[in-house]
Amino acid sequence: MEQDHLSSYYEANRRLWDKLASVHVKSDFYNQSSFLEGKSSLKDIEMNELGEVRGKSMLHLQCHFGQDSISWAKKGAKVVAVDFSEGAISIAKDINEKLKTQVDFICCNVYDLPNHVKDKFDIVFTSYGVINWLHDLDKWAKLIADYLKPGGVFYMVEFHPILWIYDDNFDKIEHPYQSEAEPIMLASGTSYADLEDIVDQKEYCWNHGIGRVMNSLIDSGLKIEFFNEYNYSPYKTFRDMTEFEKGKFVINKFGYRVPHLFSIKASL
């Protein structure tokens, strides 16, 4: 993949996420008014699997406009949070100031992080719709390992790559399960926060199969502590979903038969 093309892909995605940040902060999906009143944005999966964070340093990769970063800080973590969208980071800093939390928000591409952060951390965290915006998982995993203290923990929870092979309506297989060599280009689409709102903006993403994710972390020197799959999503992010329990959604065409999420905890 030529560097010039790669830069253009990330620049297009950055413009997309600048646009989405201003839409998302006002959306019912993110419920910003409740968040400002004290509601946590974290879900049971990550809270239960990651466990106690009080007094621990955390690096949050691809934080969007910071609700989860701030929620972890409220639980006592010392958080540095990173996103490549200037619009998202600007909003995050404003929320951080309003709530008087102490998150250090940094605007940069994940791969450029060594130019901005020198510290090491007890925890590296990332979640929900993140790695599909990254082209090189080997570089990503090495960066994670480099930022962990000895004995430190990496934790991720992510949408299952099996979902990304389908078209938006889950009628047919449209994309490869593994697409790291070349990106999947979408000419326009909808925001997961509002599935009826068309976003007229090109976006470029990469699908990474489970084996690819696992092996990149193992090859970086991390030890996999657990790998879990979930047959539901805590978010209503896809078309035609049903909430079968409070906060648990399934894609109707699949029901419980297809995994919706996976999580990994690994240590250095």
Order of alpha helices (4+ residues) and beta strands (2+ residues): alpha-alpha-alpha-beta-alpha-beta-alpha-beta-beta-alpha-beta-beta-beta-beta-beta-alpha-beta-beta-beta-beta
